[in-house]
Amino acid sequence: MDTAFLLNSLWVMVSTVLVILMIGGFILLETGSTRMKNAGHIAGKTILTFGISSIVFWAVGYGLIFGEGNSILGFSDFFYSGYEVEGLSLSGSVFFLFQLAFAGISITIAFGGFAERAKLSVYVVFAVFFSILVYPFIAHWIWGGGWLAEHGKQDFAGSTVVHLTGAMGALAATLLLKPRLGKYNKDGSANKIDGHNLVFTALSVLFLWVGWFGFNAGSTLSVDGAFFGFVALNTNLAAAAGTIAALAVSWIVMGKADIPMMLNGTLAGLVGITASSGFVDTWAAVVIGLVSGILVFYSIRFFESKQIDDPIFALSVHGAAGVWGTLSTGFFATPELATVGKPGLFYGGGFDQLGVQAMGVLASGAFAFVVSYLILLGMKMVMNGLRVTEDEENIGLDISEHGIYGYPEFVNIEATIRESKRETKVENPSLVTQRPSIN
């Protein structure tokens, strides 16, 4: 066994760990961006659904993506047993785990559109169907030698395969689930529903930023020439540019430097560079990040104006930025780095690669949305609805779905304060220390 094989295996295994730790980032992102009464539920279902997607990927997902088949789907290598893969310059088991982590991230993104109103059973069932009928098709088309790969579709680490696919699942869910209670008024105006912990949200973005080095740089699958360092550099530049751009545009348009918008800009920059990180020069990475940060600001405002309630902003961060990131290689891919497909428009490649990228976006996005929508529509009919009752939504999914709060001490304090007010018959309740509502 040669040294290169061992080093490649070690590098991709480290990258796999970084990608799986991004699940922790998504836990903090979702809990911090939503209300306290749903924190435990969101954290728990994220771990549960990653477990489900892992088993499904082992049983059938890997084979559907990388098995021998046709240009649409693979039909072999089910129930992967750890065998080595011919022609692969690293351990087959490590490669399997790396791809499993990507599949788990995609379904986690999709579940952003379910937040604060879907039944736990819906997460469980949809995780199975998404992991069989949605993600493997698109991953096979682009990464498994399918028809988009035959056309030279560029997606270095998954702006389309992982992020756009997950975002389209989120869009299907949020359309069927309808907005959260109290999100919109009768006149169509939106009420702001703030997340309960901005520190969690900021920390989650830092974790995801670091994890993205495994996501993008790990997709080199090799230590040869240390090219992973260049990919990591592009990744960091785009994230930084997205951060600055989103903060700047929010400050200019809204008159305030909006911190949540800045954090979404960071993530949008990371999503945008994911398709192109191995195909573009550093200056282009900065441009891609800047456009991603501006795009996510206006995308969030657009979806809110259309009364599409997206609590975690998956449609904008992963959807809009995923589309832009995929298209960006059609502009910026260099002749030296375009190991897949052709150079971009700005490097003399004409519109050929841009056309392929656009075709990939349309085909993959439409497929992911339509199939996800049909799956959820069928589930809605069979499972007596996708959404918890109004009473359950009002008290929070921690209690209604699990019988415990994510912050039980806080609830006990609330109860103590209420009881104290009743017993002492406070004449001026404003003199009593006020605590924020559990909502």
Solvent accessible surface area in square Angstrom, and as a share of the most:
residue,aa,sasa,rsa
1,M,180,0.81
2,D,90,0.47
3,T,95,0.55
4,A,57,0.44
5,F,42,0.17
6,L,93,0.46
7,L,83,0.41
8,N,7,0.04
9,S,13,0.09
10,L,110,0.55
11,W,44,0.15
12,V,0,0.00
13,M,64,0.29
14,V,70,0.40
15,S,0,0.00
16,T,0,0.00
17,V,73,0.42
18,L,42,0.21
19,V,0,0.00
20,I,57,0.29
21,L,115,0.57
22,M,1,0.00
23,I,7,0.04
24,G,32,0.30
25,G,0,0.00
26,F,6,0.03
27,I,30,0.15
28,L,32,0.16
29,L,9,0.04
30,E,3,0.01
31,T,6,0.04
32,G,1,0.01
33,S,25,0.16
34,T,1,0.00
35,R,28,0.10
36,M,29,0.13
37,K,6,0.02
38,N,1,0.01
39,A,8,0.06
40,G,31,0.30
41,H,0,0.00
42,I,0,0.00
43,A,31,0.24
44,G,39,0.38
45,K,1,0.01
46,T,2,0.01
47,I,105,0.53
48,L,76,0.38
49,T,1,0.00
50,F,32,0.13
51,G,36,0.35
52,I,30,0.15
53,S,4,0.02
54,S,23,0.15
55,I,111,0.57
56,V,16,0.09
57,F,6,0.02
58,W,100,0.35
59,A,16,0.12
60,V,38,0.22
61,G,0,0.00
62,Y,6,0.02
63,G,0,0.00
64,L,17,0.08
65,I,2,0.01
66,F,50,0.21
67,G,5,0.05
68,E,145,0.65
69,G,50,0.48
70,N,83,0.42
71,S,36,0.24
72,I,80,0.41
73,L,18,0.09
74,G,0,0.00
75,F,117,0.49
76,S,35,0.22
77,D,55,0.28
78,F,77,0.32
79,F,116,0.49
80,Y,13,0.05
81,S,97,0.62
82,G,30,0.29
83,Y,83,0.32
84,E,106,0.48
85,V,48,0.28
86,E,175,0.79
87,G,85,0.82
88,L,42,0.21
89,S,61,0.39
90,L,1,0.01
91,S,19,0.12
92,G,0,0.00
93,S,42,0.27
94,V,16,0.09
95,F,17,0.07
96,F,14,0.06
97,L,62,0.31
98,F,3,0.01
99,Q,17,0.08
100,L,14,0.07
101,A,1,0.00
102,F,3,0.01
103,A,9,0.07
104,G,1,0.01
105,I,0,0.00
106,S,0,0.00
107,I,0,0.00
108,T,4,0.02
109,I,4,0.02
110,A,0,0.00
111,F,1,0.00
112,G,2,0.02
113,G,1,0.01
114,F,1,0.00
115,A,0,0.00
116,E,0,0.00
117,R,0,0.00
118,A,0,0.00
119,K,46,0.19
120,L,44,0.22
121,S,53,0.34
122,V,0,0.00
123,Y,0,0.00
124,V,51,0.29
125,V,45,0.26
126,F,0,0.00
127,A,0,0.00
128,V,50,0.29
129,F,83,0.35
130,F,1,0.00
131,S,11,0.07
132,I,53,0.27
133,L,70,0.35
134,V,0,0.00
135,Y,6,0.02
136,P,1,0.01
137,F,37,0.15
138,I,0,0.00
139,A,1,0.00
140,H,5,0.02
141,W,18,0.06
142,I,11,0.06
143,W,60,0.21
144,G,22,0.21
145,G,48,0.46
146,G,0,0.00
147,W,57,0.20
148,L,0,0.00
149,A,33,0.26
150,E,125,0.56
151,H,101,0.45
152,G,11,0.10
153,K,4,0.02
154,Q,0,0.00
155,D,7,0.04
156,F,40,0.17
157,A,0,0.00
158,G,0,0.00
159,S,0,0.00
160,T,0,0.00
161,V,0,0.00
162,V,0,0.00
163,H,0,0.00
164,L,4,0.02
165,T,0,0.00
166,G,0,0.00
167,A,0,0.00
168,M,32,0.14
169,G,0,0.00
170,A,0,0.00
171,L,30,0.15
172,A,0,0.00
173,A,0,0.00
174,T,5,0.03
175,L,65,0.32
176,L,16,0.08
177,L,5,0.03
178,K,120,0.51
179,P,38,0.24
180,R,13,0.05
181,L,61,0.30
182,G,54,0.52
183,K,14,0.06
184,Y,33,0.13
185,N,66,0.34
186,K,219,0.93
187,D,122,0.63
188,G,24,0.23
189,S,50,0.32
190,A,40,0.31
191,N,56,0.29
192,K,156,0.66
193,I,34,0.17
194,D,91,0.47
195,G,31,0.29
196,H,49,0.22
197,N,39,0.20
198,L,76,0.38
199,V,112,0.64
200,F,64,0.26
201,T,11,0.06
202,A,41,0.32
203,L,72,0.36
204,S,0,0.00
205,V,6,0.03
206,L,97,0.48
207,F,91,0.38
208,L,1,0.00
209,W,51,0.18
210,V,71,0.41
211,G,3,0.03
212,W,0,0.00
213,F,54,0.23
214,G,0,0.00
215,F,0,0.00
216,N,0,0.00
217,A,1,0.00
218,G,0,0.00
219,S,22,0.14
220,T,26,0.15
221,L,44,0.22
222,S,26,0.17
223,V,41,0.24
224,D,117,0.61
225,G,74,0.72
226,A,57,0.44
227,F,69,0.29
228,F,55,0.23
229,G,37,0.35
230,F,57,0.24
231,V,0,0.00
232,A,23,0.17
233,L,84,0.42
234,N,0,0.00
235,T,0,0.00
236,N,59,0.30
237,L,52,0.26
238,A,0,0.00
239,A,0,0.00
240,A,35,0.27
241,A,6,0.05
242,G,0,0.00
243,T,25,0.15
244,I,115,0.58
245,A,7,0.06
246,A,0,0.00
247,L,43,0.21
248,A,42,0.33
249,V,18,0.10
250,S,0,0.00
251,W,147,0.52
252,I,144,0.73
253,V,64,0.37
254,M,87,0.39
255,G,51,0.49
256,K,148,0.63
257,A,44,0.34
258,D,23,0.12
259,I,82,0.42
260,P,52,0.33
261,M,19,0.08
262,M,46,0.20
263,L,13,0.07
264,N,11,0.06
265,G,0,0.00
266,T,3,0.01
267,L,4,0.02
268,A,0,0.00
269,G,0,0.00
270,L,0,0.00
271,V,0,0.00
272,G,0,0.00
273,I,0,0.00
274,T,0,0.00
275,A,0,0.00
276,S,0,0.00
277,S,0,0.00
278,G,3,0.03
279,F,7,0.03
280,V,0,0.00
281,D,50,0.26
282,T,47,0.27
283,W,126,0.44
284,A,0,0.00
285,A,0,0.00
286,V,51,0.29
287,V,49,0.28
288,I,0,0.00
289,G,0,0.00
290,L,67,0.34
291,V,55,0.32
292,S,0,0.00
293,G,0,0.00
294,I,79,0.40
295,L,60,0.30
296,V,1,0.00
297,F,0,0.00
298,Y,108,0.41
299,S,13,0.08
300,I,16,0.08
301,R,110,0.40
302,F,107,0.45
303,F,40,0.16
304,E,67,0.30
305,S,79,0.51
306,K,119,0.50
307,Q,81,0.36
308,I,31,0.16
309,D,2,0.01
310,D,12,0.06
311,P,7,0.04
312,I,16,0.08
313,F,64,0.27
314,A,2,0.02
315,L,5,0.02
316,S,1,0.01
317,V,1,0.01
318,H,8,0.03
319,G,4,0.04
320,A,21,0.17
321,A,1,0.01
322,G,0,0.00
323,V,46,0.26
324,W,37,0.13
325,G,0,0.00
326,T,0,0.00
327,L,43,0.21
328,S,0,0.00
329,T,0,0.00
330,G,0,0.00
331,F,49,0.20
332,F,10,0.04
333,A,0,0.00
334,T,2,0.01
335,P,72,0.45
336,E,140,0.63
337,L,32,0.16
338,A,17,0.13
339,T,120,0.70
340,V,65,0.37
341,G,37,0.35
342,K,104,0.44
343,P,36,0.22
344,G,0,0.00
345,L,48,0.24
346,F,117,0.49
347,Y,66,0.25
348,G,76,0.73
349,G,17,0.17
350,G,30,0.29
351,F,140,0.58
352,D,81,0.42
353,Q,3,0.01
354,L,30,0.15
355,G,40,0.38
356,V,24,0.14
357,Q,0,0.00
358,A,37,0.28
359,M,64,0.29
360,G,0,0.00
361,V,17,0.10
362,L,131,0.65
363,A,28,0.21
364,S,1,0.01
365,G,7,0.07
366,A,57,0.44
367,F,47,0.20
368,A,0,0.00
369,F,52,0.22
370,V,76,0.44
371,V,30,0.17
372,S,0,0.00
373,Y,69,0.26
374,L,107,0.53
375,I,20,0.10
376,L,0,0.00
377,L,56,0.28
378,G,31,0.30
379,M,10,0.04
380,K,78,0.33
381,M,143,0.64
382,V,130,0.75
383,M,46,0.21
384,N,136,0.70
385,G,19,0.18
386,L,5,0.03
387,R,58,0.21
388,V,8,0.05
389,T,83,0.48
390,E,114,0.51
391,D,108,0.56
392,E,55,0.25
393,E,5,0.02
394,N,81,0.42
395,I,81,0.41
396,G,0,0.00
397,L,0,0.00
398,D,1,0.00
399,I,63,0.32
400,S,32,0.21
401,E,51,0.23
402,H,78,0.35
403,G,58,0.56
404,I,110,0.56
405,Y,33,0.13
406,G,36,0.34
407,Y,61,0.23
408,P,53,0.34
409,E,121,0.54
410,F,34,0.14
411,V,35,0.20
412,N,95,0.49
413,I,66,0.34
414,E,26,0.12
415,A,44,0.34
416,T,90,0.53
417,I,33,0.17
418,R,118,0.43
419,E,73,0.33
420,S,52,0.33
421,K,60,0.25
422,R,153,0.56
423,E,123,0.55
424,T,91,0.53
425,K,165,0.70
426,V,49,0.28
427,E,172,0.77
428,N,69,0.35
429,P,71,0.44
430,S,83,0.53
431,L,146,0.73
432,V,39,0.22
433,T,97,0.57
434,Q,110,0.49
435,R,112,0.41
436,P,94,0.59
437,S,71,0.46
438,I,35,0.18
439,N,87,0.45
